[in-house]
Amino acid sequence: MFDDLDHRLETAGFSRQEYSELLIRLLDYGVICRDESQIEQQLYDRYLRLEGQVQDYLELIGVQIQHDRRFNFVRLFPPGAEVPGLDDSGEGPFNQGFRVRLNQQEVALVLVLRSLYDRALREGQVDDNGCVLASLENITISLRNLLKRSLPDNVTERKHLFKRLRQLRLIQLSQDDALDSGDFWVRIRPMIMSYVSDDVLGALLEGTELPDTAEPSVAADNNPEINDGDENDQHPDRITVTDPTASVFAQD
């Protein structure tokens, strides 16, 4: 088996170490976005050339892959996850032993960002990378109108909240130090579409009460094998191969 793998890797122009590095990154972070950093650009381009080899490995452990070629990102989901946009989702339970939960503030913000993305998508206000700009004011108003919630008053808590979603690669931040002012914007990534299903969004917009236990699951933090060079992102809580819409919002 290893001889065949080494031959395929050599044909593609990569070593087993480079292949392992790519797999570790995917399983550790659960997502690679080409426009996130130079490291992720290199790894995404490597994935394009090693896609078959990566799929062969992940299929052995039942992990599903969502590859969006238009917006250049790859996300992993666990066995049994019902993933919006993937028709071949697996079946059966998934052991949640190495996942942790988002808190209610994070869940609320994810839901509101999904609603803002959907509205911008319908209005054609999406950039070439599939991202949507949202101001702090719009986010605050949407939180209040849709969920009767507000952002934390403490600026440090707000920064942590938005940084958390950046670590999940759901948003991009240009200047998080502007959170204490009115001039704060985030770019909502298109992968928010697969993070919150249309059914959940519909329930939110219709005012249907969501379960109190609704908390998207992410993996526990482990030491990353690859460092982006961002000292504030060396130890993020990574998504592991999880579908929060299935494991949290869908009824068993």
C-alpha positions in Angstrom: 0.0 0.0 0.0 2.8 2.4 0.9 4.7 1.6 -2.2 1.6 2.5 -4.3 1.1 5.7 -2.3 4.7 6.7 -2.6 4.5 6.1 -6.4 1.4 8.3 -6.7 3.0 11.0 -4.6 6.2 10.9 -6.6 4.2 11.2 -9.8 2.4 14.3 -8.4 5.7 15.7 -7.3 5.3 15.5 -3.5 6.9 13.6 -0.7 5.1 11.5 1.9 6.0 14.2 4.5 4.2 16.9 2.4 1.2 14.6 2.1 1.2 14.0 5.8 1.5 17.7 6.5 -1.6 18.4 4.4 -3.7 15.7 6.1 -2.6 16.9 9.6 -3.7 20.4 8.7 -7.0 19.3 7.4 -7.8 17.0 10.4 -6.5 19.6 12.9 -8.3 22.7 11.5 -11.0 20.9 9.6 -10.9 23.6 6.9 -8.5 25.2 4.5 -9.3 28.5 2.8 -7.0 29.6 0.1 -7.4 33.3 0.8 -6.8 33.1 4.5 -3.0 33.1 4.5 0.0 32.2 2.4 0.3 28.9 4.3 -3.3 28.0 3.4 -2.8 29.1 -0.2 0.1 26.7 -0.5 -1.8 23.9 1.2 -4.9 24.4 -0.9 -2.9 24.3 -4.1 -1.2 21.1 -2.8 -4.7 19.6 -2.1 -5.7 20.3 -5.7 -2.8 18.1 -6.9 -3.3 15.4 -4.2 -7.1 15.4 -4.0 -7.4 11.7 -4.9 -4.8 10.6 -2.4 -6.4 12.7 0.4 -9.9 11.3 -0.5 -8.6 7.7 -0.4 -7.3 8.2 3.2 -10.3 10.1 4.5 -12.8 7.6 3.0 -11.2 4.9 5.1 -12.2 6.7 8.3 -15.6 7.8 6.9 -14.8 11.5 6.8 -16.6 13.6 4.2 -15.1 16.4 2.2 -16.7 19.5 0.9 -14.6 21.1 -1.8 -15.8 24.4 -3.2 -13.7 25.0 -6.3 -15.4 28.3 -7.0 -14.5 29.9 -3.6 -11.4 27.8 -3.1 -12.0 26.1 0.3 -12.0 22.6 1.6 -14.0 21.6 4.8 -14.2 18.2 6.5 -17.3 16.7 8.1 -17.7 13.6 10.4 -19.2 10.3 9.5 -23.0 10.6 9.7 -23.2 14.3 9.3 -26.0 15.7 7.2 -24.2 18.4 5.3 -26.1 21.0 3.3 -24.9 20.7 -0.3 -23.6 17.2 0.0 -25.9 14.4 -1.2 -23.8 11.5 -0.1 -23.7 12.2 3.6 -22.9 9.1 5.7 -25.1 7.3 8.1 -24.7 6.3 11.7 -23.7 8.0 15.0 -20.5 10.0 15.5 -18.5 9.9 18.8 -18.3 13.4 20.1 -15.5 12.7 22.5 -13.0 15.1 21.0 -15.3 17.9 20.2 -16.2 20.9 22.3 -19.2 23.2 22.0 -19.7 26.8 21.0 -21.4 28.8 23.6 -24.7 30.5 23.1 -23.2 33.9 22.2 -21.2 32.2 19.4 -24.2 30.2 18.2 -26.3 33.4 18.1 -23.7 35.3 16.1 -23.3 32.4 13.6 -27.1 32.3 13.0 -27.3 36.1 12.5 -24.3 36.1 10.1 -26.0 33.4 8.1 -29.1 35.5 7.8 -27.1 38.6 6.7 -25.3 36.5 4.2 -28.6 35.1 2.8 -30.0 38.6 2.5 -26.9 39.9 0.7 -26.9 36.9 -1.6 -30.5 37.6 -2.6 -29.7 41.3 -3.2 -26.6 40.4 -5.3 -24.2 42.1 -2.8 -21.6 39.4 -2.9 -18.0 39.9 -4.0 -16.0 37.8 -6.5 -14.8 35.5 -3.6 -18.4 34.9 -2.5 -18.0 37.0 0.6 -20.4 39.5 2.1 -19.5 42.7 4.1 -21.4 43.3 7.3 -21.1 46.2 9.6 -21.1 46.0 13.4 -24.3 48.1 13.3 -26.1 45.6 11.0 -24.9 42.7 13.1 -26.1 44.4 16.3 -29.5 45.2 14.9 -30.0 41.7 13.5 -29.1 40.1 16.8 -31.7 42.3 18.6 -34.4 41.8 16.0 -34.0 38.1 15.3 -32.8 36.7 18.6 -33.5 39.4 21.2 -29.8 39.3 22.0 -26.9 41.8 22.1 -23.2 41.6 21.7 -21.1 41.6 24.9 -20.6 45.1 26.3 -17.0 44.3 27.2 -14.7 45.0 24.2 -12.4 42.1 25.1 -15.3 39.7 25.1 -16.4 41.0 21.7 -12.9 40.5 20.3 -12.8 37.0 21.6 -16.3 36.3 20.1 -15.3 37.5 16.6 -11.9 35.9 16.8 -13.5 32.6 17.5 -15.6 32.8 14.3 -12.5 33.8 12.4 -10.8 30.7 13.6 -13.6 28.7 12.3 -13.0 30.4 8.9 -16.6 31.7 8.9 -15.5 35.3 8.7 -12.5 37.5 7.9 -11.5 40.5 10.1 -9.7 43.5 8.7 -9.3 45.5 11.9 -10.5 43.9 15.1 -9.1 46.7 17.1 -11.9 48.9 15.8 -14.5 46.9 17.7 -14.8 49.7 20.3 -15.8 52.1 17.5 -18.5 52.3 14.9 -16.1 51.6 12.0 -16.0 47.8 12.2 -16.7 45.4 9.4 -16.4 41.7 8.8 -16.4 39.6 5.6 -18.7 36.7 5.9 -17.4 33.7 4.0 -19.6 31.6 1.7 -19.0 28.5 3.8 -21.5 29.9 6.3 -24.0 28.4 3.9 -23.0 24.9 4.8 -22.6 25.7 8.5 -26.2 26.6 9.0 -28.9 24.9 6.9 -31.7 26.5 5.1 -34.2 24.9 7.4 -32.6 26.4 10.5 -32.4 29.8 8.8 -36.0 29.6 7.8 -37.0 28.8 11.4 -35.0 31.7 12.6 -36.6 34.2 10.1 -40.1 32.8 10.9 -39.6 33.4 14.6 -39.6 29.6 15.4 -38.0 28.9 18.8 -34.7 27.0 18.4 -33.6 24.4 20.9 -31.9 25.9 24.0 -29.1 23.3 23.6 -28.3 24.5 20.1 -24.5 24.6 20.0 -22.4 23.8 16.9 -19.6 21.4 17.8 -15.9 22.0 17.2 -12.8 19.9 18.0 -10.7 20.3 21.0 -7.6 22.3 20.5 -4.4 20.4 19.8 -0.9 21.7 19.0 -0.9 22.6 15.3 1.7 21.1 13.0 1.7 24.2 10.8 1.8 27.8 12.0 0.3 30.5 9.9 2.7 33.1 11.3 -0.2 34.8 13.2 0.7 34.7 16.8 -3.0 35.2 17.7 -4.0 32.1 15.8 -1.4 29.6 16.9 -3.9 27.6 19.0 -7.4 28.1 17.6 -10.3 25.8 18.5 -10.4 24.0 15.2 -13.5 22.5 13.6 -12.9 18.8 13.3 -14.8 17.2 10.7 -18.2 18.3 12.0 -21.5 19.4 10.7 -23.0 21.7 13.4 -26.3 21.9 11.6 -26.8 18.2 11.8 -25.3 17.4 15.2 -27.0 20.4 16.8 -30.0 21.9 15.1 -31.5 18.8 13.5 -33.7 16.6 15.5 -32.6 13.0 16.2 
